[in-house]
């Protein structure tokens, strides 16, 4: 069936079967495909969602944002979003497989992070898994990005 979705600000028409998830039809990292790791996290109507757990058809009429929407492309090159820059500067990534999911999980937190304790931030970020970094630098990067965006 044809499915029209609004992804990263643009209307897209996709071919999808009713059983296809957002992870099947969007360019996301499919890690565990069971909603455990969070590598496939996207933003749907301003909330982080595991793309492997949401049927594509459920996303009709909703605003979907992928990690591709963070960097702004220009003729001078690519400008990183402050969150992407902070992940790079604070060594919050190693293999990089989980990074898109963490970026999309952290994005909605940036507005309210000033009121969050480190423990609350760690709890919010614990929804996603990383096998490389130990998480401390991810917390530092999210805090730094929030500061940079003020």
N, C-alpha and C positions, 0 to 999 in steps of 0.2 A: 504494500500500500504506500501511497505518497503521504508524507508527513511534513507539514510546515512548522518549523521551529524558529524562534528568534534567538540567535546565538551571537554573542559579542556585538550586539547592536545591529545585526543584519538578519534579514529573513533568509532562511535556507529551506529548500525543498529537498527532502531525503527519501530514499526508498528504505522502508523498514517493515519488518514483520511485527505483528502485535506482541510477540515475545521478546523483541529486541529491547535492550536497556540503553540508557544514554551512553554508557561505556561502549556499546556496540556501534553507535552511530556518530559519536564525537571523537575527536583526536585526544583521548586521555590515556594515561597509563593505567592499564588494567593489571593490578597486582594480584590480589588473592581471589578476586571475583566473588567474594562472599561478604563484603562490607566490613571486613576486619581491619585492613591495613590503611585505608584512606588515600591511597595513591591516586585514585580516580576522582577525588573530590572536585566538584564544580559548585558554582553559586547558582541557585535557582530562587528567583524572587528574593534576593538578598540574604539567603540562608545557605550555609554549606550543606551539600547533599552528596552522598556517595553515588556516583553515576552508575555503578554496577548494581545498585539496588532499586533504581527508579526506572520504570519502563519509559521508553522514549515517548510513547503516546500520552503518558501522564504529564509531560512537559509542554504539551500544546497550550498556547496562550500565556506561557510564563516567560520571563526574561531569564535567559541562561547566560552565564559568564564563565568562560574558561580561562586558563592561565595565559592563553595567547592574547587576551585583552589587556594584560598588564603593561607590556612594553609598547611604547608608541613608535611606530616606524615613521621615518622622515627621509628626505633626500640626503641628509647629512649622516644617516645611519640609524641605529636603534637606540632609543633612550630608555634605560631601565626604570621601572617603577621603583620608588623608594624602598619598598619591601624586597624586591629582587636585589637591589643594590646592597641593602643591609645583610641579606643572606650571604652575599658574596664577601662583603667586607668583614663579617663576623664569623666566617668559616662555618656557616650553618648548613653546609652541604658537603657531601663527600662523593658518593657514587651518583647522587642526583636523582635517583629513581623516585623517591618520596617527595622531592622538593615541590613539584607542581601542586600536589595535594596539600602540603603544609602552607604554601602561599595562599591557596584558596580558602583554607580553613582559617588562616590568620587575618585575611583581608577584612572580614566584617568585625573583627575584634579591635581594629586600629582606632575606631572612634571612641570606644569605651575603655581602652587599656589603661588610661591614666588612673582610673578608679580601681583597677584590679591589683591585687597583691601578686607577688611572684607565684605563690601557691595556687591562686585562682587561675593565673595564666597557664601554669603547667597543667592544671586540671583541664582547661579548655583545649590545650594542644595535645593532651594525652589521647584524644580520639584517633589520632593518626600514629602510625608506627614508622620508626627509622631504625635500621640495623647498624648504622655507621657512626652517627654523631654523638650520641649520649645526651642529646636534647638541650644541654645547657646553652650551647651557642645558638640554638633555634630560639630559645627564650630571649637571649640577648639581642638577637637580630630583630625580633618582633618589637621589642621595646625601643630599639634604635630607630626603626622605621616609623613608629608612632611619634617619636620625638622629632624626627626629620620632617614629618608631615604637618606638624603644628605651626 
